[in-house]
Amino acid sequence: MKKYILGALIMFFVFPATAEVKVILDIKETATSFIFIDGENEVAREVYDTNGNFKSMTGKIPDGVYKFYYQDGKTLRFEYTYKYGMKVFTKVYTRDGKLSSDAEYMYNKLNGKRNTYYKDGVLRQSISYKMGKKNGSCLTYNESGKKESEENYKEDMKYGKRMAYYPTGILESEENYKNDSLDGPAKKYYETGKIKEELNYTVGRGEGVYKKYFENGNLEVEAAYVNGSVKGIVKRYEPDGKLLSAVDENK
């Protein structure tokens, strides 16, 4: 095993981990390393790039819960759980000791739920991952704990229906996605539940008849979209349903 010399580091912080093992956080411009020390010997090392993505690992990390502190040595910053030599769960805390996020891992990649929290502990967002990529549901909440939006991912791309909500919990909009692009019907609603706008999309571009409504249900605007652009006559109406104007937008 490699002997570890503290003076060799450009920047380091030492944190208590388990009764036998300490961890040194080596921060450099190009990467951050978590160095696991048993006595005077380095037993394992994890390296991450500047974006926090896993790069490499050497040795075997002893199983257990490892706690990393801010520079005051008292306030918890990270808490990592290792099993079978690999990270399986993490917690991140703010400087005032509040839980900021937690996440599940497999083979050093996000796998399961990653949750983030507001300062008062209310859940802000919950995303499902599979082997490092977003796969499954993504739920976002406001500070009152009410759902703001829900959407689904497949291999890091939006897929299927996305719904957004008013702070009251009433549906505000619904869209359909395929391969991260709008694809299918998209609708917006007034807080009363009445429809506000509607348009169909194909591969991210508006296609078909666009309609916008007054809150009383009468048509406000009607236009045709072709390949993402307005084509032909755009009709606008008064709230009582009378035609206000009909203008060819392409002239």
C-alpha atoms as one frame of an Amber mdcrd trajectory, in Angstrom:
protein
   0.000   0.000   0.000   1.091   3.549  -0.723   2.519   5.666   2.075   0.753
   9.027   2.257   2.666  12.291   2.749   0.508  15.304   3.627   3.042  17.823
   2.384   2.673  16.590  -1.199  -0.755  18.192  -1.597  -1.399  21.661  -2.983
  -4.606  22.001  -0.948  -6.159  19.581   1.500  -8.652  19.244   4.320  -8.700
  16.333   6.757 -12.026  14.976   8.004 -12.883  12.236  10.503 -14.566   9.295
   8.766 -14.653   6.060  10.759 -12.699   5.034  13.831  -9.965   3.531  11.636
 -10.138   5.460   8.364  -9.680   9.147   7.582 -10.439  10.909   4.315  -8.434
  13.714   2.763 -10.114  15.961   0.224  -7.545  17.037  -2.378  -8.907  19.988
  -4.395  -7.062  20.992  -7.559  -7.958  23.040 -10.641  -8.607  20.011 -12.847
 -10.044  17.471 -10.399 -11.031  16.685  -6.818  -9.813  13.532  -5.100 -11.175
  11.757  -2.027  -8.200   9.956  -0.501  -8.915   7.261   2.092  -6.183   6.772
   4.706  -5.862   3.873   7.137  -3.124   4.785   9.593  -0.373   6.121   7.333
  -1.387   4.158   4.256  -3.566   5.210   1.348  -6.076   2.389   0.822  -8.297
   3.963  -1.856  -8.798   7.068  -3.962 -11.814   8.464  -5.847 -11.324  11.173
  -8.478 -14.019  13.540  -9.817 -13.833  16.201 -12.521 -14.649  19.878 -11.934
 -18.349  19.208 -12.645 -18.526  16.515  -9.987 -18.574  13.601 -12.442 -16.829
  10.392 -11.393 -13.557   9.773 -13.258 -11.705   6.922 -11.583 -11.150   4.866
  -8.447  -8.176   2.918  -7.147  -8.051   0.544  -4.196 -11.069  -0.533  -2.153
 -12.968   1.822   0.134 -13.881   0.233   3.483 -17.659  -0.011   3.994 -19.261
   2.533   6.287 -20.556   6.090   6.602 -18.035   8.862   5.937 -18.676  12.396
   7.168 -17.039  15.504   5.747 -17.167  18.862   7.517 -16.878  22.527   6.625
 -13.661  24.276   7.645 -15.007  24.984  11.126 -14.694  21.242  11.740 -18.173
  21.088  13.282 -20.744  21.706  10.549 -21.471  18.631   8.450 -20.957  19.169
   4.699 -21.224  15.712   3.083 -22.206  12.275   4.304 -21.339   9.334   2.041
 -22.329   5.714   2.604 -20.155   2.999   1.034 -21.038  -0.663   0.614 -18.975
  -3.340  -1.119 -16.341  -0.671  -1.704 -18.674   1.628  -3.650 -20.728   4.714
  -2.876 -24.433   3.868  -2.484 -25.944   6.947  -0.811 -24.997  10.597  -0.290
 -26.256  13.567   1.680 -25.190  17.187   1.156 -25.721  19.937   3.739 -25.718
  23.738   3.649 -23.385  25.848   5.785 -26.147  26.271   8.359 -26.501  22.507
   8.711 -29.665  21.994   6.642 -30.032  19.019   4.313 -29.623  20.269   0.732
 -29.821  17.009  -1.239 -29.599  13.236  -1.030 -29.073  10.634  -3.725 -28.803
   6.908  -4.403 -25.891   5.414  -6.360 -24.805   2.192  -8.008 -21.336   1.620
  -9.449 -20.546   5.286  -8.658 -23.387   6.504 -10.868 -26.693   8.045  -9.854
 -29.186   5.198  -9.670 -32.540   5.687  -7.979 -33.848   8.942  -6.531 -31.985
  12.229  -6.243 -33.828  14.697  -4.023 -33.156  18.385  -3.373 -34.680  20.439
  -0.557 -35.579  23.991   0.392 -33.877  25.453   3.483 -36.836  24.540   5.692
 -36.596  20.886   4.648 -39.502  20.886   2.182 -38.833  18.729  -0.877 -37.931
  20.874  -3.912 -37.354  18.231  -6.589 -37.178  14.452  -6.937 -35.614  12.900
 -10.052 -35.302   9.220 -10.967 -31.980   8.006 -12.394 -30.733   4.791 -13.923
 -26.986   4.304 -14.257 -26.200   8.011 -14.310 -28.990   9.157 -16.618 -32.437
  10.556 -15.931 -34.930   7.747 -16.414 -38.438   7.981 -15.043 -40.271  10.728
 -13.207 -39.113  14.227 -12.292 -41.329  15.989  -9.743 -40.868  19.630  -8.707
 -42.563  21.328  -5.741 -42.963  24.905  -4.512 -41.941  26.043  -1.024 -45.420
  25.268   0.277 -44.985  21.634  -0.726 -47.445  21.765  -3.622 -46.504  20.214
  -6.937 -45.164  22.686  -9.536 -44.515  20.266 -12.371 -44.178  16.617 -13.295
 -42.427  15.143 -16.302 -40.736  11.962 -17.448 -37.326  11.181 -18.880 -35.840
   8.414 -20.971 -32.050   8.286 -21.248 -31.701  11.947 -20.130 -34.348  13.197
 -22.580 -37.875  14.389 -21.864 -40.372  11.788 -22.958 -44.138  11.658 -22.614
 -46.426  14.085 -20.838 -45.260  17.128 -18.877 -47.699  18.950 -16.598 -47.257
  22.264 -14.757 -49.462  23.631 -11.986 -50.494  26.963 -10.504 -49.484  27.583
  -6.840 -53.045  26.577  -5.962 -52.472  23.118  -7.446 -54.711  23.725 -10.477
 -53.362  22.436 -13.800 -51.673  25.278 -15.741 -50.344  23.459 -18.805 -49.797
  20.044 -20.332 -47.360  19.145 -23.097 -46.072  16.023 -24.796 -42.417  15.270
 -25.499 -40.448  12.830 -27.593 -36.649  12.717 -27.591 -36.511  15.995 -25.628
 -38.676  17.899 -28.163 -42.309  18.948 -27.996 -44.289  16.390 -29.955 -48.065
  16.158 -29.847 -50.792  18.368 -28.356 -49.869  21.214 -25.987 -52.459  23.092
 -23.931 -52.524  25.934 -21.403 -55.338  26.610 -18.954 -56.732  29.451 -16.896
 -56.753  28.930 -13.156 -60.494  28.378 -13.461 -59.719  25.219 -15.440 -60.911
  26.613 -18.766 -58.638  26.205 -21.759 -56.440  29.204 -22.648 -54.278  28.070
 -25.605 -53.763  24.957 -27.713 -51.405  23.914 -30.500 -50.017  20.664 -31.838
 -46.253  20.107 -32.204 -44.139  17.868 -34.404 -40.461  17.452 -33.472 -40.446
  20.735 -31.555 -42.256  22.850 -34.141 -45.816  24.110 -34.135 -48.004  22.333
 -36.676 -51.709  22.839 -37.325 -54.271  25.275 -35.958 -53.312  27.476 -33.001
 -56.181  28.703 -30.834 -56.212  31.149 -27.953 -59.334  31.708 -25.859 -60.771
  34.375 -23.598 -61.543  33.231 -20.086 -65.243  33.233 -20.998 -64.512  30.438
 -23.484 -64.828  32.502 -26.663 -62.090  32.365 -29.275 -59.532  35.217 -29.102
 -56.965  34.251 -31.781 -56.891  31.604 -34.499 -53.911  30.928 -36.771 -52.374
  28.143 -38.839 -48.823  26.901 -38.193 -46.671  25.080 -40.721 -43.233  23.828
 -39.709 -43.122  26.185 -36.723 -44.210  29.370 -38.522 -47.530  31.164 -38.934
 -48.976  30.732 -42.419 -51.935  32.528 -43.926 -54.622  34.542 -42.204 -54.615
  35.234 -38.470 -58.058  35.939 -37.042 -58.626  37.948 -33.869 -61.930  38.255
 -32.039 -63.669  40.437 -29.472 -64.547  38.878 -26.090 -68.178  38.654 -27.244
 -67.157  36.529 -30.245 -67.279  39.195 -32.969 -64.476  39.150 -35.542 -62.011
  41.985 -34.838 -59.519  41.457 -37.673 -58.300  38.978 -40.263 -54.743  39.651
 -41.411 -52.487  37.658 -43.698 -49.239  37.591 -41.685 -47.216  36.483 -44.717
 -47.859  39.604 -46.791
